Structure formats: structure tokens, C-alpha cells
Amino acid sequence: MIHIQNLRKRFGQTEILKGIDLEIMEGEFVTLLGESGCGKSTLLRIIAGLERADSGRLTYNGTALDEPAHSRFVPTQARQFGFVFQDHALWPHLTIDENIAFPLRSYGWAKNDIAPRVAEVLGQVQMSAHAGKYPRQLSGGQRQRVGIARALALSPKVILLDEPLASLDSNLRDDLGHEIRKLAKQFGLTCINVTHDRREAQILSDRIAVMAGGQIQQVGAPLDIFSQPKTVGIAKFVNAGNIVPRDVLTTGTRASFAEAWETDWVLVPRNALHIVPEHGDITARFQDMVFIDGRFEIKVETQGQSLTFFSETRPAPVEHIELRISHEHVVPLSA
């Protein structure tokens, strides 16, 4: 549905986007994930038509929306994409009904058709009971539901989301994230989300595009991104597990299988380390332990490197721990 080819954007002397290539299929939920300044918000704004690319090509169902080489540009309003903002962007002096009706009036809807449509989308986001209220009378989560309803009002096939859950507390963020994904699947929406939050990306996405330095570093399903990151940088950003020099698993240990790895760095997921009574692959010194999310998170040290792993049971209080490595879960990493 959306095809991006070699898209570039510069602000002054700084190149923000350095040749972006990405395809997004109809009905897919894709998240652009990366740190602040990586270019993800600029890319979303170009897709929305709020910024213009310097070069490259952006098409929607085969129609060029932004193609500087041929002076083609479709303005924001003509694209009719829904947009959900991080800060809700609701008019404080208008009721939530009036906020949702605003884009319908802008697109010339008949007056008699607007009220039924507003009532319909309020029902879709479970906000019917709050009709007639002003934004100041609502919680943050309720205001964001209104923002989603406004984006749905014009029945767009594409919804763009700019960190829609960032201003919410963690529990509400998860709940609303699941509801957004449910709505997207229910109405067959194509969604492009921008966030720096790893958990949000996992909850919402069919695929994640990890961005850094104005480029897409890796694209894949959440499971692929978090269990098979390609580089040290990606593994660190998504907090995929223990990133250690390969020598830590070969020098002075019984993990001879590690000698076959050709990279200098490897990812050892937290669930790839297991306590054994003796003859482990690694002998480590106990450092700390906390109980979180129904399991123990244990930190140890070996050869100057800290390792963290999970245990369903509390380990015995000993100074040194023998650990077995599930080597099939270890991932070699490019620098």
C-alpha cells in the first residue's frame, strides 16, 4: 500500500533521512522505533504531507504522494490520512463532540450526517458516556481515545500515530495499546506508529523498523527484532539481553561451542542462562537479585562482565554460581 524508495531529507547542513526504503502492506501495523533524533518523526511527517522530501519517492497504492524529481506532491488534506498526536491536540474550548466533528466539517460533510458519525466513532472508542464534555473534564487516557475517534471519523484507510501512548502511565499505556491494535484489525486499518518505547512497539506492531542515524537498520516482526537483532547497537537499544565479547564465553570456560562464532560480540539472552549444580559453561560471582514480574532477576559477574538472567526459583545464597548456556539461543552480533 505504501512504498518508500530512497527517501532523503535535510534540514540546513544536517541530513536527517539518508535513503529510506520501506514497504508497508495493506492492513499492517508498522512501528518506526528509535531514539530521539534518529529521523522517525521526520519520516512520519513526510508520509503525512507535513514535510516534503528532498529526494526519493513516496507512493500510496501506486500514486506518487511525494516525488521531488518530477515535482509531484499531494498536500496533507488530499491524502486523507488519520493522525493521532502524542499530546491529543484537542481544542480546549470545544466539546469532544465538536473536536471530532471539526475534520468532518472541514471536508464538507452535510450537517445532518455529522452528528450520527460522531456518535458512531465515540462508541467505537468506548466514550459515548462522555459526549458533551470538554477535554479538561477527561483523563489523559480518555482524551487520547477522543484523539483516536477524531482520526477515525473520516474512515481513513491509513492512520499515522505519533507516540500516542507516551503521556500515559504504564498500566493505561498497555491497555490502550491493546485497544488501538484491536481497532486497527477490526477496521482493516493500515497504521504507522512512531515511538522510542520498546514495549509500545511490541504491543502494537506486526512489524518494527528500527531506525538510527537517519537510516533503517532492521525490519522484522517483534520476535525477530528482540530475539535476533543484527547489530550491537540494535541489541543495546531494544535491551535484548547480555551483550558480551565472544572471548568471555571461550577463555577459561567450558563453552567450546563459542569458538565457532565469527563475530567479536554476541548476544546472550537472559533466558539462555541457567543455574546448574556443577560443571557449567561459566563460573560467575553473585552480585544482586530482585524479584520482578513473577520471577527472580539475577545479576552475576564473570571475567569483568556483568550478566543478567532469569530464574523461576530463588537460588541458594552462594558466592559463586555455575551457569549453563543454551547456545542455540546465542546470537552473533555485527559491530
KOLMI-659244 format. One record per residue: residue in one letter; x, y, z of N, C-alpha, C in turn. Coordinates in steps of 0.2 Angstrom, whole numbers, plus 5000, padded with zeros to 4 digits. Each point is the difference from the previous one (the first is absolute). Layout:
BEGIN
resn, nc1, nc2, nc3, cac1, cac2, cac3, cc1, cc2, cc3
a, X, Y, Z, X, Y, Z, X, Y, Z
...
END
This chain:
BEGIN
resn, nc1, nc2, nc3, cac1, cac2, cac3, cc1, cc2, cc3
m, 5004, 4994, 5000, 4996, 5006, 5000, 5004, 5006, 5000
i, 5005, 5001, 5004, 5005, 5005, 5001, 5007, 4998, 4998
h, 5003, 5003, 4995, 5006, 4998, 4998, 5005, 5006, 5000
i, 5005, 5000, 5004, 5005, 5005, 5001, 5007, 4998, 4997
q, 5003, 5004, 4995, 5006, 4998, 4997, 5005, 5006, 5000
n, 5006, 4998, 5003, 5005, 5005, 5001, 4999, 5007, 5002
l, 4995, 5000, 5005, 4998, 5007, 5002, 5005, 5003, 5004
r, 5001, 5007, 4999, 5006, 5004, 5003, 4997, 5006, 5002
k, 5002, 5003, 5006, 4998, 5006, 5002, 5006, 5004, 5004
r, 5001, 5006, 4999, 5005, 5004, 5003, 4997, 5006, 5003
f, 5002, 5002, 5006, 4998, 5006, 5003, 5007, 5004, 5001
g, 5001, 5005, 4996, 5006, 5004, 5000, 5006, 4996, 4997
q, 5005, 4999, 5004, 5006, 4996, 4999, 4999, 4993, 5002
t, 4995, 4998, 5004, 4999, 4994, 5003, 4995, 4995, 4996
e, 5003, 4995, 4998, 4996, 4995, 4996, 4996, 4996, 5006
i, 4993, 5000, 5000, 4996, 4997, 5005, 4998, 4993, 4997
l, 4998, 4999, 4994, 4999, 4994, 4997, 5005, 4998, 4995
k, 5003, 4994, 5000, 5005, 4999, 4995, 4999, 4994, 4996
g, 4994, 5000, 4996, 4999, 4995, 4996, 4995, 4994, 5003
i, 4994, 5002, 5001, 4996, 4996, 5003, 4996, 4995, 4995
d, 5000, 4994, 5001, 4996, 4995, 4996, 4996, 4996, 5005
l, 4993, 5000, 4998, 4996, 4996, 5004, 4993, 4999, 4997
e, 4997, 4994, 5000, 4994, 4998, 4997, 4995, 4999, 5006
i, 4994, 5002, 5000, 4995, 4999, 5005, 4994, 4997, 4997
m, 4998, 4994, 5002, 4994, 4997, 4996, 4994, 5002, 5003
e, 4994, 4999, 4996, 4994, 5002, 5002, 4998, 4996, 5007
g, 4997, 5003, 5005, 4998, 4997, 5006, 5005, 4999, 5005
e, 5006, 5002, 4998, 5006, 4999, 5005, 5001, 5005, 5005
f, 5003, 4998, 5006, 5001, 5005, 5005, 5008, 5000, 5000
v, 5003, 5006, 4998, 5007, 5000, 5000, 5002, 5006, 5005
t, 5005, 4999, 5004, 5003, 5005, 5005, 5007, 5002, 4997
l, 5001, 5006, 5000, 5007, 5003, 4999, 5003, 5001, 5007
l, 5005, 4996, 5002, 5002, 5000, 5007, 5008, 5003, 5000
g, 5001, 5004, 5004, 5007, 5003, 5001, 5000, 5005, 5005
e, 5007, 5002, 5001, 5001, 5006, 5005, 4998, 5006, 4997
s, 5000, 5005, 5004, 4998, 5007, 4998, 5006, 5002, 4995
g, 4998, 5004, 4995, 5004, 5002, 4995, 5002, 4995, 4995
c, 4997, 4994, 5000, 5002, 4995, 4995, 4997, 5001, 4993
g, 4995, 5005, 5000, 4996, 5001, 4993, 4993, 4997, 5000
k, 4998, 4997, 5005, 4993, 4996, 4999, 4995, 5005, 5000
s, 5000, 5005, 5004, 4994, 5005, 4999, 5000, 5004, 4994
t, 5006, 5002, 4997, 5001, 5003, 4994, 4997, 4995, 4994
l, 5001, 4994, 5001, 4997, 4995, 4995, 4993, 5000, 5000
l, 4997, 5000, 5006, 4993, 5000, 5001, 4997, 5006, 4997
r, 5003, 5006, 5001, 4997, 5006, 4998, 5000, 5001, 4992
i, 5005, 4997, 4997, 5001, 4999, 4993, 4994, 4996, 4997
i, 4999, 4994, 5004, 4994, 4996, 4998, 4993, 5004, 5000
a, 5000, 5004, 5006, 4994, 5004, 5001, 4999, 5006, 4995
g, 5006, 5002, 4997, 4999, 5006, 4996, 5002, 5006, 5004
l, 5002, 4999, 5006, 5002, 5006, 5004, 5007, 5003, 4998
e, 5004, 4996, 4997, 5007, 5001, 4998, 5000, 4998, 4993
r, 5005, 5003, 4996, 5001, 4997, 4993, 5007, 4997, 5000
a, 5001, 4995, 4997, 5006, 4997, 4999, 5004, 5004, 4995
d, 5007, 4999, 5001, 5005, 5003, 4995, 5001, 4996, 4994
s, 4999, 4993, 5001, 5001, 4996, 4994, 4997, 4993, 5002
g, 4999, 4996, 4995, 4997, 4993, 5001, 4993, 5000, 4998
r, 4997, 4995, 5002, 4993, 4999, 4998, 4995, 4997, 5005
l, 4994, 5003, 5001, 4995, 4997, 5005, 4994, 4999, 4996
t, 4998, 4994, 4999, 4993, 4998, 4997, 4995, 4997, 5004
y, 4994, 5001, 4999, 4994, 4997, 5003, 4996, 4997, 4995
n, 4999, 4993, 5001, 4997, 4996, 4995, 5002, 5002, 4992
g, 5006, 5001, 4999, 5003, 5001, 4994, 4999, 5008, 4998
t, 4997, 5004, 5004, 5000, 5007, 4998, 5006, 5004, 5004
a, 5004, 5004, 4996, 5005, 5004, 5004, 4997, 5005, 5004
l, 5002, 5000, 5006, 4998, 5005, 5005, 5006, 5005, 5001
d, 5006, 4998, 4999, 5006, 5005, 5001, 5005, 4997, 4995
e, 5002, 5004, 4995, 5005, 4998, 4995, 5003, 5006, 4998
p, 5005, 5002, 5003, 5003, 5007, 4998, 5003, 5000, 4993
a, 5003, 4994, 4998, 5003, 5000, 4993, 4995, 5002, 4995
h, 4993, 4999, 5001, 4995, 5001, 4995, 4995, 5005, 5003
s, 5002, 5004, 5005, 4996, 5006, 5003, 4993, 4997, 5001
r, 5000, 4994, 5003, 4993, 4998, 5002, 5000, 5000, 5008
f, 4994, 5003, 5002, 4999, 5000, 5007, 4993, 5001, 5001
v, 4997, 4995, 5004, 4993, 5000, 5002, 4999, 5003, 5007
p, 4997, 5006, 5001, 4999, 5003, 5007, 4997, 4996, 5005
t, 5001, 5002, 5006, 4998, 4996, 5006, 4992, 4998, 4999
q, 4996, 5005, 4999, 4993, 4999, 5000, 4997, 4996, 4995
a, 5004, 5000, 4994, 4998, 4995, 4995, 5001, 4993, 5001
r, 5005, 4999, 5004, 5002, 4993, 5002, 4995, 4996, 5004
q, 4996, 5004, 5004, 4995, 4998, 5005, 5003, 4994, 5004
f, 5006, 5001, 5003, 5002, 4995, 5005, 4998, 5002, 5007
g, 4998, 4996, 5004, 4999, 5002, 5007, 5006, 5001, 5004
f, 5000, 5004, 5005, 5006, 5002, 5004, 4998, 5000, 5007
v, 5004, 4996, 5004, 4999, 5000, 5007, 5006, 5003, 5004
f, 5000, 5006, 5003, 5005, 5003, 5003, 5002, 4998, 5007
q, 5006, 5001, 5002, 5002, 4998, 5007, 4997, 5004, 5005
d, 4999, 5007, 4999, 4997, 5004, 5005, 4992, 5001, 4999
h, 4997, 4996, 4996, 4993, 5000, 4999, 4998, 5005, 4995
a, 5003, 5006, 5000, 4998, 5006, 4996, 4993, 5001, 4999
l, 4996, 5000, 5006, 4993, 5002, 5000, 4999, 5007, 5001
w, 4995, 5003, 4997, 4998, 5007, 5001, 4997, 5001, 5007
p, 5003, 5003, 5005, 4998, 5000, 5007, 4993, 5004, 5001
h, 4998, 5004, 4995, 4994, 5004, 5001, 4994, 4996, 4996
l, 5002, 4995, 4997, 4994, 4996, 4997, 4999, 4993, 5003
t, 4994, 4998, 5000, 4998, 4994, 5003, 5003, 4994, 4996
i, 5001, 4994, 5003, 5003, 4995, 4996, 4996, 4998, 4994
d, 4993, 5001, 5000, 4996, 4999, 4994, 5002, 5005, 4995
e, 5001, 5006, 5002, 5002, 5006, 4995, 5007, 4998, 4997
n, 5005, 4998, 5005, 5007, 4998, 4997, 4999, 4995, 4995
i, 4996, 4995, 5001, 5000, 4994, 4995, 4996, 5003, 4994
a, 4996, 5004, 5000, 4996, 5003, 4995, 5004, 5005, 4995
f, 5005, 5002, 5003, 5004, 5006, 4997, 5003, 4997, 4993
p, 5003, 4994, 4999, 5003, 4998, 4994, 4994, 4999, 4995
l, 4994, 4997, 5003, 4995, 4999, 4995, 4997, 5006, 4997
r, 4999, 5006, 5004, 4998, 5006, 4997, 5005, 5003, 4995
s, 5007, 4999, 5002, 5005, 5002, 4995, 5000, 4997, 4993
y, 4997, 4993, 5000, 5000, 4997, 4994, 4993, 5000, 4997
g, 4996, 5005, 5003, 4993, 5001, 4996, 4995, 4995, 5002
w, 5000, 4997, 5005, 4995, 4995, 5001, 4993, 5004, 5002
a, 4995, 4997, 4998, 4993, 5003, 5001, 4999, 5000, 5007
k, 4997, 5005, 5003, 4999, 5001, 5007, 4996, 4995, 5003
n, 4995, 4997, 4997, 4996, 4995, 5002, 5004, 4993, 5001
d, 5005, 4999, 4996, 5004, 4994, 5000, 5005, 5000, 5006
i, 5002, 5006, 5002, 5006, 5001, 5005, 4998, 4997, 5007
a, 4995, 5002, 5003, 4998, 4997, 5006, 5000, 4993, 5001
p, 4997, 4996, 4995, 4999, 4993, 5001, 5007, 4997, 4999
r, 5005, 5003, 4996, 5006, 4997, 4999, 5004, 5001, 5006
v, 5000, 5006, 5004, 5003, 5001, 5006, 4998, 4995, 5005
a, 4994, 4999, 5001, 4997, 4995, 5005, 5003, 4993, 4998
e, 5000, 4999, 4994, 5003, 4993, 4998, 5007, 4999, 5002
v, 5004, 5005, 4999, 5008, 4999, 5001, 5001, 5001, 5008
l, 4996, 5004, 5003, 5000, 5000, 5008, 4998, 4993, 5003
g, 4996, 4996, 4997, 4998, 4994, 5002, 5006, 4995, 4998
q, 5003, 5001, 4995, 5006, 4995, 4998, 5005, 5001, 5005
v, 5001, 5005, 5003, 5006, 5001, 5005, 4997, 5000, 5007
q, 4994, 4998, 5001, 4997, 4999, 5007, 5000, 5007, 5003
m, 4998, 5005, 4997, 4999, 5007, 5003, 4993, 5003, 4999
s, 4995, 4996, 4999, 4994, 5003, 4999, 4997, 5003, 5006
a, 5002, 4997, 5006, 4997, 5003, 5006, 5003, 5007, 5002
h, 5005, 5002, 4996, 5003, 5006, 5001, 4999, 5006, 4995
a, 4995, 4998, 4996, 4998, 5005, 4995, 4998, 5007, 5003
g, 5002, 5005, 4997, 4998, 5007, 5003, 5005, 5003, 5005
k, 5005, 4996, 5002, 5005, 5002, 5005, 5006, 5004, 4996
y, 5003, 5004, 5004, 5006, 5003, 4997, 5006, 4996, 5002
p, 5006, 5001, 4996, 5006, 4996, 5001, 5002, 5001, 5007
r, 4999, 5006, 5003, 5003, 5001, 5007, 4996, 4995, 5005
q, 4995, 4998, 4998, 4996, 4995, 5005, 5001, 4993, 4999
l, 5005, 4999, 4996, 5002, 4993, 4999, 5007, 4998, 5002
s, 5002, 4994, 5001, 5006, 4997, 5002, 5005, 5000, 4994
g, 5006, 4999, 5001, 5005, 5000, 4994, 4998, 4994, 4995
g, 4998, 4995, 5003, 4998, 4994, 4996, 4994, 5001, 4996
q, 4995, 5004, 5003, 4994, 5001, 4997, 5001, 5005, 4994
r, 5004, 5005, 5001, 5001, 5005, 4995, 5004, 4997, 4994
q, 5004, 4995, 5001, 5003, 4996, 4995, 4995, 4996, 4996
r, 4995, 4998, 5003, 4995, 4996, 4997, 4996, 5005, 4995
v, 4999, 5006, 5002, 4997, 5005, 4996, 5004, 5001, 4994
g, 5007, 5001, 5001, 5004, 5001, 4995, 5000, 4994, 4995
i, 4999, 4994, 5002, 4999, 4994, 4995, 4994, 5001, 4997
a, 4994, 5002, 5003, 4994, 5000, 4997, 5000, 5005, 4995
r, 5003, 5006, 5001, 5001, 5005, 4995, 5004, 4998, 4994
a, 5005, 4996, 5001, 5004, 4997, 4994, 4995, 4995, 4996
l, 4996, 4996, 5004, 4995, 4996, 4996, 4994, 5003, 4997
a, 4999, 5006, 5001, 4994, 5003, 4998, 4999, 5000, 4993
l, 5005, 5001, 4996, 5000, 5000, 4993, 5000, 4994, 4996
s, 5000, 4994, 5004, 5001, 4993, 4998, 5007, 5000, 4995
p, 5005, 5002, 5003, 5006, 4999, 4996, 5003, 4993, 5000
k, 5003, 4999, 4994, 5003, 4993, 5000, 5007, 5000, 5003
v, 5003, 5006, 5001, 5007, 5000, 5003, 4999, 5005, 5007
i, 5003, 4997, 5005, 5000, 5004, 5006, 5008, 5001, 5002
l, 5002, 5006, 5001, 5007, 5002, 5002, 4999, 5002, 5008
l, 5005, 4997, 5004, 5000, 5001, 5007, 5007, 5002, 5002
d, 5000, 5006, 5004, 5006, 5003, 5002, 5000, 4999, 5008
e, 5004, 4995, 5002, 5000, 4998, 5007, 4994, 5001, 5004
p, 4995, 4996, 4998, 4993, 5001, 5002, 4999, 4998, 5008
l, 5005, 4996, 5002, 4999, 4998, 5007, 5005, 5003, 5005
a, 5004, 5005, 4997, 5006, 5002, 5004, 4998, 5004, 5007
s, 4994, 5003, 5000, 4998, 5004, 5005, 4996, 4997, 5006
l, 4999, 4993, 4999, 4996, 4996, 5004, 5005, 4996, 5005
d, 4997, 4998, 5006, 5003, 4996, 5004, 5001, 4993, 4998
s, 5004, 4996, 5002, 5002, 4993, 4997, 4994, 4996, 5000
n, 4996, 4999, 5005, 4994, 4995, 4999, 4995, 5003, 4995
l, 4999, 5006, 5000, 4995, 5003, 4995, 5003, 4999, 4993
r, 5006, 5001, 4999, 5004, 5000, 4994, 4999, 4993, 4997
d, 5001, 4995, 5004, 4999, 4993, 4997, 4993, 4999, 4998
d, 4995, 5002, 5004, 4993, 4999, 4999, 4998, 5003, 4994
l, 5001, 5007, 4999, 4998, 5003, 4994, 5004, 4998, 4994
g, 5006, 4998, 5001, 5004, 4997, 4994, 4996, 4994, 4997
h, 4998, 4995, 5005, 4996, 4994, 4997, 4994, 5002, 4997
e, 4997, 5006, 5002, 4993, 5002, 4997, 5002, 5003, 4993
i, 5005, 5004, 5000, 5002, 5003, 4993, 5001, 4994, 4995
r, 5004, 4995, 5002, 5001, 4995, 4995, 4994, 4996, 4999
k, 4995, 4999, 5004, 4994, 4997, 4999, 4996, 5004, 4995
l, 4999, 5006, 5001, 4997, 5004, 4995, 5003, 5000, 4993
a, 5006, 5000, 5000, 5004, 5000, 4993, 4998, 4994, 4997
k, 5000, 4994, 5003, 4998, 4994, 4997, 4993, 4999, 4998
q, 4996, 5003, 5005, 4992, 5000, 4999, 4998, 5004, 4993
f, 5004, 5005, 4999, 4998, 5005, 4994, 5004, 4999, 4994
g, 5005, 4995, 5001, 5005, 4999, 4994, 5004, 5006, 4999
l, 5002, 5004, 5005, 5004, 5006, 4999, 5007, 4998, 4999
t, 5004, 5004, 4996, 5007, 5000, 4999, 5003, 5005, 5005
c, 5004, 4998, 5005, 5002, 5005, 5005, 5008, 5001, 5000
i, 5002, 5006, 5000, 5007, 5001, 5001, 5001, 5004, 5007
n, 5004, 4997, 5004, 5001, 5003, 5007, 5007, 5002, 5001
v, 5001, 5005, 5003, 5007, 5003, 5002, 5001, 4999, 5008
t, 5005, 4997, 5002, 5001, 5000, 5007, 5008, 4999, 5002
h, 5002, 5002, 5006, 5006, 4998, 5002, 4999, 4994, 5006
d, 4994, 4998, 5001, 4999, 4996, 5005, 4999, 4993, 4998
r, 5005, 4995, 5002, 5000, 4993, 4998, 4994, 4996, 5001
r, 4997, 5001, 5006, 4994, 4996, 5002, 4994, 5002, 4995
e, 4999, 5007, 4999, 4995, 5002, 4996, 5000, 4997, 4993
a, 5007, 5000, 4997, 5001, 4997, 4994, 4998, 4993, 5000
q, 5001, 4996, 5005, 4999, 4993, 5000, 4992, 4999, 5001
i, 4997, 5004, 5003, 4992, 4999, 5001, 4997, 5001, 4994
l, 5002, 5006, 4996, 4996, 5002, 4995, 5001, 4997, 4993
s, 5006, 4998, 4999, 5003, 4999, 4993, 4999, 4993, 4997
d, 4999, 4999, 4994, 5001, 4994, 4996, 5008, 5000, 4998
r, 5002, 5006, 4998, 5007, 5000, 4999, 5003, 5007, 5003
i, 5007, 4999, 5001, 5003, 5006, 5003, 5006, 5002, 4995
a, 5001, 5006, 4999, 5006, 5003, 4996, 5004, 5004, 5005
v, 5006, 4997, 5002, 5004, 5003, 5004, 5004, 5006, 4997
m, 5000, 5006, 5002, 5004, 5005, 4997, 5005, 5003, 5004
a, 5006, 5002, 4997, 5005, 5003, 5003, 5004, 5004, 4995
g, 5002, 5006, 5002, 5004, 5004, 4996, 4997, 5002, 4993
g, 4993, 5000, 4999, 4997, 5002, 4994, 4999, 4994, 4995
q, 5001, 4994, 5003, 5000, 4994, 4996, 4996, 4995, 5003
i, 4997, 4995, 4996, 4997, 4994, 5003, 5005, 4995, 5001
q, 5001, 4998, 5006, 5005, 4995, 5001, 4998, 4993, 5000
q, 4993, 4998, 5002, 4997, 4994, 4999, 4993, 5000, 5000
v, 4997, 4996, 4996, 4992, 4999, 5000, 4998, 4993, 5001
g, 4995, 4999, 5005, 4998, 4993, 5001, 4995, 5000, 5005
a, 4997, 4994, 5001, 4995, 4999, 5005, 5003, 5001, 5007
p, 4996, 5002, 5005, 5003, 5002, 5007, 5004, 4994, 5002
l, 4998, 4994, 4999, 5004, 4994, 5002, 5007, 5000, 4997
d, 5000, 5002, 4994, 5007, 5000, 4996, 5004, 5005, 5003
i, 4997, 5006, 5001, 5004, 5006, 5002, 5003, 4999, 5007
f, 4996, 4997, 5004, 5003, 5000, 5007, 5003, 4993, 5001
s, 5000, 4995, 4996, 5003, 4994, 5002, 5006, 4999, 4995
q, 5000, 5003, 4994, 5005, 5000, 4995, 5002, 5007, 4997
p, 5002, 5004, 5005, 5003, 5007, 4997, 5006, 4999, 4996
k, 5001, 5004, 4995, 5006, 4999, 4996, 5006, 5003, 5002
t, 5000, 5005, 5004, 5006, 5004, 5002, 5000, 5001, 5008
v, 5006, 5002, 5002, 5001, 5002, 5007, 4995, 5006, 5002
g, 5000, 5005, 4995, 4996, 5005, 5002, 4993, 4999, 5000
i, 4997, 4996, 4996, 4993, 4998, 5001, 4999, 4996, 5006
a, 5004, 4995, 5001, 4999, 4996, 5006, 5000, 5004, 5007
k, 5004, 5005, 5000, 5001, 5005, 5006, 4993, 5004, 5000
f, 4998, 5003, 4994, 4994, 5004, 5001, 4994, 4996, 5002
v, 4999, 4994, 4997, 4994, 4996, 5002, 5001, 4996, 5006
n, 5006, 5001, 5004, 5001, 4997, 5006, 4999, 4992, 4999
a, 5003, 4997, 4995, 4998, 4993, 4999, 5003, 4995, 5004
g, 5005, 5002, 5004, 5004, 4996, 5005, 5007, 5002, 5001
n, 5004, 4995, 5001, 5007, 5001, 5002, 5004, 5000, 4994
i, 5003, 5006, 4999, 5005, 5001, 4994, 5007, 5000, 5003
v, 5004, 4994, 4998, 5006, 4999, 5003, 5005, 4998, 4994
p, 5007, 5002, 5001, 5005, 4998, 4995, 5000, 4992, 5000
r, 5001, 4998, 4994, 5000, 4992, 4999, 5005, 4997, 5004
d, 5006, 5003, 5002, 5005, 4997, 5004, 4997, 4998, 5007
v, 4995, 5004, 5002, 4998, 4999, 5007, 4997, 4992, 5000
l, 4997, 4998, 4995, 4997, 4993, 5000, 5005, 4995, 4997
t, 5006, 5002, 4999, 5005, 4995, 4997, 5006, 4999, 5005
t, 5003, 5006, 5003, 5006, 5000, 5004, 4998, 4997, 5007
g, 5003, 4995, 5002, 5000, 4997, 5006, 4993, 4998, 5002
t, 4996, 4998, 4995, 4994, 4997, 5001, 4999, 4993, 4997
r, 4995, 4996, 5001, 4999, 4994, 4996, 4995, 5001, 4994
a, 4999, 5006, 4998, 4995, 5001, 4995, 5004, 5000, 4993
s, 5002, 4994, 4998, 5004, 4999, 4994, 4996, 5002, 4994
f, 4994, 4999, 5001, 4995, 5002, 4994, 5001, 5007, 4998
a, 5002, 5005, 5004, 5001, 5007, 4998, 5005, 5001, 4996
e, 5005, 4995, 4999, 5006, 5002, 4996, 4998, 5000, 4992
a, 4994, 4997, 4999, 4998, 5000, 4993, 4997, 5007, 4997
w, 4998, 5004, 5005, 4998, 5007, 4998, 5005, 5004, 4997
e, 4998, 5004, 4995, 5005, 5004, 4996, 5000, 5007, 5002
t, 4995, 5002, 5004, 5000, 5007, 5002, 5003, 5002, 5007
d, 5002, 5006, 5001, 5003, 5002, 5006, 4995, 5000, 5006
w, 4994, 5001, 4998, 4995, 5001, 5005, 4994, 4996, 4999
v, 4997, 4998, 5006, 4994, 4995, 5000, 4995, 5002, 5004
l, 4994, 4999, 4999, 4994, 5001, 5004, 4998, 4994, 5004
v, 5000, 5000, 5007, 4998, 4994, 5004, 4994, 5002, 5003
p, 4994, 4998, 4997, 4994, 5002, 5003, 4999, 4998, 5008
r, 4996, 5003, 5003, 5000, 4999, 5008, 4997, 4993, 5001
n, 4996, 4998, 4995, 4997, 4993, 5001, 5004, 4994, 4998
a, 5006, 5002, 4997, 5005, 4995, 4998, 5005, 4998, 5005
l, 5000, 5003, 5006, 5004, 4998, 5005, 4996, 4996, 5006
h, 5003, 4995, 5002, 4997, 4996, 5005, 5005, 4997, 5005
i, 4997, 5000, 5007, 5005, 4998, 5005, 5000, 4992, 5000
v, 5006, 4998, 5001, 5001, 4992, 5000, 5004, 4999, 5007
p, 5000, 4994, 5002, 5003, 4998, 5007, 5008, 5001, 4999
e, 5002, 4997, 4994, 5007, 5000, 4999, 5002, 5000, 4992
h, 5006, 5001, 4999, 5002, 4999, 4993, 4996, 5004, 4995
g, 4999, 5006, 5001, 4997, 5005, 4996, 5005, 5002, 4994
d, 4997, 5004, 4996, 5004, 5003, 4995, 5004, 5006, 5002
i, 4997, 5003, 5005, 5003, 5006, 5003, 4999, 5000, 5008
t, 5006, 5002, 5003, 5000, 5001, 5008, 4999, 5007, 5001
a, 4995, 5003, 5003, 4999, 5007, 5001, 4999, 5001, 5008
r, 5002, 5006, 5001, 4999, 5003, 5007, 4994, 5003, 5001
f, 4996, 4998, 5005, 4993, 5004, 5002, 5001, 5007, 5001
q, 4996, 5004, 4997, 5000, 5007, 5002, 4993, 5003, 5003
d, 4995, 4998, 4997, 4993, 5003, 5003, 4995, 4996, 4997
m, 4994, 5001, 5003, 4994, 4996, 4998, 4994, 5004, 5002
v, 4995, 5001, 4996, 4993, 5003, 5001, 4995, 4996, 4998
f, 4994, 5000, 5003, 4994, 4997, 4998, 4996, 5004, 4996
i, 4998, 4999, 4993, 4996, 5004, 4996, 4996, 4996, 4995
d, 4994, 5002, 4999, 4996, 4997, 4995, 4999, 4992, 5001
g, 5000, 4998, 5006, 4999, 4993, 5002, 5006, 4995, 4999
r, 5006, 5003, 5000, 5006, 4996, 4999, 5006, 5004, 5003
f, 5006, 4997, 5001, 5006, 5003, 5003, 5004, 5002, 4994
e, 5002, 5006, 5001, 5005, 5003, 4995, 5007, 5000, 5004
i, 5005, 4997, 4997, 5006, 4999, 5004, 5006, 5003, 4996
k, 5004, 5003, 5003, 5006, 5003, 4997, 5006, 4997, 5003
v, 5005, 4998, 4995, 5006, 4997, 5002, 5005, 5003, 4996
e, 5007, 4998, 5002, 5006, 5003, 4997, 5004, 4995, 4998
t, 5003, 5000, 4994, 5005, 4995, 4998, 5005, 5004, 4995
q, 5006, 4999, 5002, 5006, 5003, 4996, 4999, 5007, 4998
g, 4997, 5004, 5005, 4999, 5007, 5000, 4994, 5002, 4996
q, 4996, 4995, 4998, 4993, 5002, 4997, 4994, 4998, 5004
s, 4996, 5005, 5000, 4993, 4998, 5004, 4996, 4996, 4995
l, 4996, 4995, 5003, 4995, 4997, 4997, 4994, 5000, 5004
t, 4994, 5000, 4996, 4994, 5000, 5004, 4996, 4994, 4997
f, 4996, 4996, 5004, 4996, 4995, 4998, 4994, 4999, 5004
f, 4995, 4996, 4998, 4994, 4999, 5004, 5000, 4993, 5003
s, 4997, 4999, 5006, 4999, 4994, 5003, 4993, 5000, 5003
e, 4996, 4994, 4999, 4994, 5000, 5003, 5000, 4998, 5007
t, 5005, 4998, 5003, 5001, 4998, 5007, 5006, 5004, 5003
r, 5000, 5002, 5006, 5005, 5003, 5004, 5006, 4996, 5000
p, 5006, 5002, 4998, 5006, 4996, 5000, 5003, 5000, 5008
a, 5004, 4995, 5001, 5003, 4999, 5007, 5005, 5006, 5000
p, 5001, 5003, 5006, 5004, 5005, 5002, 5008, 4998, 5000
v, 5002, 5000, 4994, 5008, 4998, 4999, 5003, 5005, 4997
e, 5007, 5000, 5001, 5004, 5006, 4997, 5001, 4999, 4992
h, 5001, 4993, 4998, 5001, 4999, 4993, 4994, 4995, 4997
i, 4998, 5002, 4994, 4995, 4996, 4997, 5003, 4997, 4993
e, 4998, 4994, 4999, 5001, 4996, 4994, 4994, 5001, 4995
l, 5002, 5002, 4994, 4995, 5002, 4995, 5001, 4996, 4994
r, 4994, 4997, 4997, 5000, 4997, 4994, 4997, 5004, 4995
i, 5003, 5001, 4994, 4998, 5004, 4994, 4996, 4996, 4995
s, 4994, 5002, 4999, 4996, 4997, 4994, 5003, 5003, 4994
h, 5005, 4997, 4997, 5004, 5003, 4995, 4996, 5001, 4993
e, 4994, 4996, 5000, 4996, 5001, 4994, 4996, 5007, 5000
h, 5000, 5003, 5006, 4997, 5007, 5000, 5005, 5006, 5000
v, 5006, 4998, 5000, 5005, 5006, 4999, 5001, 5002, 4993
v, 5000, 5007, 5000, 5000, 5003, 4993, 5006, 5004, 4999
p, 5004, 4998, 4995, 5006, 5004, 4998, 4998, 5007, 4997
l, 5003, 5005, 5002, 4999, 5007, 4999, 5005, 5004, 4995
s, 4998, 5003, 4995, 5004, 5005, 4997, 5002, 5006, 5004
a, 5005, 5003, 4999, 5002, 5006, 5004, 4996, 5006, 4998
END
